[in-house]
Amino acid sequence: MRETRIVKYIKGLIRNHKYLTTEDIMLLLEKYYKLPIKEPSVYYKYRTVIRQCRQAVYKERRRNKKDGV
């Protein structure tokens, strides 16, 4: 997964908010990046991207916790 503008934005949302559902993130993407979320192919693509971002952020969080940062 490339570190694009949208991926950085999604990771930032996941990092800085207590918990945002996938739907909440989708609505924000639609609002600020004008993504056609109503289209199934776009919806499913970004659903997997959000899942991968969430895994990366949680992995980073565990690493920081283990290192005592």
ABEGO torsion letter per residue (X at the ends): XBBBAAAAAAAAAAAABABBBAAAAAAAAAAAAGBBAABAAAAAAAAAAAAAAAAAAAAAAAAAAAAGX
